[in-house]
Amino acid sequence: MPQISYFLGVIIRMFYRDHNPPHFHAVYAQYEALIDIEKNELFSGYLPPRVLGIVTEWTALHQKELLENWERARKQEALLNIEPLV
């Protein structure tokens, strides 16, 4: 599963040919959550509230790039890195 971004201890990954809805995996310490890109909300797993807030802020800033990467992953093309939240 390629890592597409990393910030503040959060690893953002996306699987190739993953199931719908378009989403990514956010990993922080022992926690992992699946974030729906279009709705910008957690739909599976858990992140501490502060971390979830940071991830949803980052998602809002990079929604278009995330959806482009989702399409690339579905076609098994190389995924592009996305700028971290600084």
Buried (B, 14 or more C-beta within 10 A) or exposed (E): BBEBBBBEEBBBBBBEEBEEEBBBBBBBEEBBBBBBBEEBEBEEEEBEEEBBEBBBEBBEEBBEBBEBBBEBBEEEEEBEEBEEBE
